Amino acid sequence: MLLERSPWWRTLFAEYLGSLLLSAIVIGSGIAAQTLSPHARGLELLENAAATGVGLYVLIVTFGPISGAHFNPVVSFVDAAFRGISWRTAWGYLAAQVSGCVSGALVANLIFSRAAVSMSTDHRATLAHGFSEVVATAGLVLVIFALARTGRSSLAPAAVGAYIAGAYFFTSSTSFANPAIVVGRMFSNTFAGIAPASTPLFVGAEVVGGVVGFGLIKLLYPGITARAASTVTVAHEALEGEGLAS
């Protein structure tokens, strides 16, 4: 059940702050893992994945009732395509998510006494990485919207956290699955960083993954309504001035 309408600024700030904290968790736990378990790549990845999965769960249950806790432009634009939010809202979310993830990178760097901005030199642009991002992003969209379509959005916080943590290991790219976090991770030359030259491939692959995920939902769960889409990732406040189709 949706809550009362929410002012525009509140939903955008929730997306900004949630994206900031997500980026800080991803990058900060990567720095911590690299510091605590040097030269143990598998253990570093496990620590990073565990922190990200748990962190996502906490952030979604915290900010979900306000904005839906998308923290991801692909999720927002797929939601707009299903009429769960307006295109205006999706563009506003995009700006909040990207700026939040960049801010989170700076916060994570400072927490560990590093320069606020240190551009990553970790080149990841390979065909395997690109394909991994298509698969990871399509899977994320499928999980989120399948739960919304079947009235089980209450499971989304745990499901999204578990999916991303698992996808760290079954994809060669370690499952960024989020264009905003790709941009944020450019600003940290650490375990979790990505070189600016690699970002176009990742962002492009994630957009393709979003389109694939949208198609899979249309195929597997036909008839998804705007009201069902409006509960992504959890039931949340409607925006001021926005109506919902039944």
N, C-alpha and C positions, 0 to 999 in steps of 0.2 A: 504494500500500500504506500502511495506517495505521500510525502509530507507537504506542508504548506509551501507556497511559492517562496523562492529565495532571491534576494537582490543579486543583480548581475555581478557586482564586485565581489560578493562573498564566494560565489562558485568559482570565479577566476582565481581568487586568492587561495582557495582550497586546492585547486589544481596546481598552482604555483608552488605552494608550500609542500604539498605531497610529493611533487616532482623533485623539489630541492632535496627533501629527505631521502627519497629513493636513490637519487644520484650520489648523495653523501654515503649512504649505506653500501651501494655497489662499489664505489671507488675506495671509500675508507676501509671496508673489510678486505678489499684487494691489497691495499697497502699494509694492513695489519698482517694478513696472511703471508705476504712476501717478507715481512720483518720477522715474524715468529717461526716460519718454516722455510728458510732460504734453501733454494736448490731442490725443493721437494714439490715439483710442479703439480702432481696429483693431489697432494695434501693441501696445497695453496688453493687449488680449484675447489676442493671439497669445502674448505672454510668459507670461501667467497660465495659459493652456491648456497650453503646453509644460511648464512647471514642474509643473503638476498631473498631467499624463499620466506624466511620468518619475517623479515622486514616488510615484504610486500603484504603479507597477511595483516600485520599490525596497521600499516598505512591504509589499506583498503577499509578495514573496519572503523578506522578513525575518521577518514575523510569521505568515505562512501556516502553516508547519509546527506552530505551537503552537495557534492558535485557528481557523485557516481564513481569517483576515484579512478578515472581513466588513466591518467599519467602517461598517455601514449597517443600520439596523433592518429595512428592507424585505427585504434579502437574508436576514437572520437569520430573519424570520418566514416567508418563503417556504420557506426550508430546513426550518423546523420543520413546515410543512404537508406537505412531502415526507418527513418523519420522518428527516431527516439529523441533526438535533439535537432535543433535547427542548424543550417549550414553556418549561420552567423555565430552560433555558439561553438561549433567545431573549430572555426578559425580563431575565435577567442581562446579556446582551450589550447590550440596549437602554440600560440604566442606564450601563454602561461607555462606550458609544459617545457618548451625549449629553454625559455629564460630560467625556469626553475632548475632544470638539469644542469645548465651552465653554472648557476649560482651554487648548486650542490657540489660540483667539482671543486670550486674555489674553497668552499667550506672544508671539504675533506682534505685538500692539500694543506690548509692552514692547521687543521687539527693535528696533523702529523709533522708540524714544523717544517713544511716545505714551502717553496715559493707559491704564492696564490695561483699563478698561472704558469704551467710548464707544458708546452705542447708535446703531445705524445709522438714517439718515433716508432711505435709498434705497428708495422705494416701487416695488414691482414687481408688484403684484396686478392683473393684467389677465387676460381670458379667454385671450388668446394665450399668456401666460406659463403659465397653468394647464394648457392643452392641451399645451404644450411639455414640462412636467414629467411629464405622463402618458406621453407618447411616449418621453421620455428614460429614465424609470425602467423602463418595460416593456421597452425595448431592452436595458437593462443586465441585467435579470433573464434575458432570453432568451439573451444572450451567455453569462452565467455558467453557467446550468443546462444549456444545450445542450452546452457543453464537458464538464460533469460527466457528463451522460447518455451521451456518446459516448466517455468514457474519455480525454479530452484536457485535463484540468484543469491539466496542466503549462503549457498555453498561456495560462491565465487571467491571470497577471500582465501580460503584454504586451497581451493582448486587451482587458482592462479599462482599462488606461492609455490605449491607442489609442482605444478607444470614447469615453471621457470627454473626451479632448482634441478628438476630432472633433465630439462633441456640443456643445462650447462654441460651435461655429460654425453647426451646422445647426438649433439651437433658439434661439428668441427669448429664452428665460430663461437662457441659457448653462449649461443642464444641471446643476442642483444634484443632482437624482436621489437625494437622501439626506436624510431628515428630521433626522438628527443634525447634519449640516453646516449645514442651514438654521438650526437653533437656535443653533449656534455663531457663524454669520456675523452674527447680530443684534448681537453684542457688539463689533463693529468698524465704526465710521462711516468706511469707506474704500471703495475701488473694489470690493472683494469683498463688501461688507456687504448686508444686507437689513433693511428696517424691520420691527419687530415686528408691525405691522398687516398686513404682507404674508405673514407666516409661515403662518397657517391655510390660506390658499389653496394654498401650495406643499406643505405637509405633506399636506393632503387629496388633492391631485393625485398626489403620489408614492405614497400608499396605493392609490389607484385604479390607478396604473401597475403597482404590484406585483401586484394582482389580475389585471390584464390579462396581465402577463407570465407569471403562474402558469397562466392559461388557455391561453396560446400554447404553453407547454411541454407541457401535457397534450395539446394537439391535435397538435403537430408531433413530439413525442418521447414517445409513450405508453409506459407501463410503466417509468417511472423508479423505481428502487429506493431504499430508505433508504441502502443502501451507496453507491450512486452519489451521492446527495445529500450524504452525509457527506464527500465530497471537495471540497465548495465552500469557498473558491474554489480551494484546492489541498489535496492529501491532508495531513491533520493529525492530531495526537494526539487520541484519543478522551478524553472527559471521564471522570473518576473516577466510577464508579457508573452509567455509561450503557452500555447495550447497543445493538447495531446489528442491525436486521433484515436478512436476506439479500436 
